[in-house]
Amino acid sequence: MAKKKKDEHRQHDAETSAPVTAGNEAEAGPPPKMKRKEYEHQMRILHGELVAMQEWLKESGAKICVVFEGRDTAGKGGTIRRITERVSPRVFRVVALPAPTEREKSQMYMQRYVQHFPAAGEVVIFDRSWYNRAGVERVMGFCTPEETERFLQLVPAFEKAMTDSGILLLKYWLEVSPGEQTRRLQSRMDDPRKIWKLSPMDLKSYSRWYDYSRARDAMFAASDTAWAPWYVAHSDDKMRARLNIISHLLSQVPYKPLPHQDITLPRRQPPGRYREPDLPLRYIPTPF
């Protein structure tokens, strides 16, 4: 009897400790929301790696271009802010272009993006990019179907020219579920700190969920190439998504941390004859 019970316990332990596979992943469900303390701890580590990558970039002269696309409210802006908050804006540049001017509309479509491409030792992050033509412009009727098809035919060769010139191109698509998108849009409507994020275009786009799905699928089919593949991140859990994206970005760059330098602060000069000036300076109020 004791042996039988022991065997039953072993079987139960084996079943409950089985790894999550394709067959039972749906039953297991997503991991729980990450705690803020753990998130900040992991982010601190990744920020250190981003700084190490930055220093390697300056030494090596590498060029990196990162494209962020995705559904409205998927978290592109927040992810970009976490990438750039601890690095130099002289190395990491964020490009978020407004609607094209009349002059830009008359140019070759890609022309206004090319001028922002990275030089040696730079990372350029596009908060939306030339893929507007395959997404919002297509869905909202800002371009003709023929213009979209022409873009999808040309973009692989365009990106091949980028990578052949030495640019490391990384393309991320952030995907959010319908329910989470609704919750985030509602949050923008209710919070005066976020109302600026809610544009008339967001409201028009909200009802076009499946039009955007079809546009996304066509974009992937045409532009997911060996030299510039798409990487998809599910972002219902913003904290996990940001950590996963930054971790993946770092894994794609062949940086090597530079040797640590021992730095000693020099002695400050003595004041000599310097005296604080007797000037009518205007100090700000200190209510805090």
Secondary structure, DSSP 8 states (H G I E B T S, - for coil): -HHHHHHHHHHHHHHHT----TTTHHHH-S-----HHHHHHHHHHHHHHHHHHHHHHHHH--EEEEEEEESTTSSHHHHHHHHHTTS-TTTEEEE---S--HHHHTS-TTHHHHTT---TTEEEEEES-GGGGGTHHHHTTSS-HHHHHHHHHHHHHHHHHHHHTTEEEEEEEEE--HHHHHHHHHHHHH-TTTGGG--HHHHHHHTTHHHHHHHHHHHHHHH--SSS-EEEEE-SSHHHHHHHHHHHHHHHS------------------TT---------------
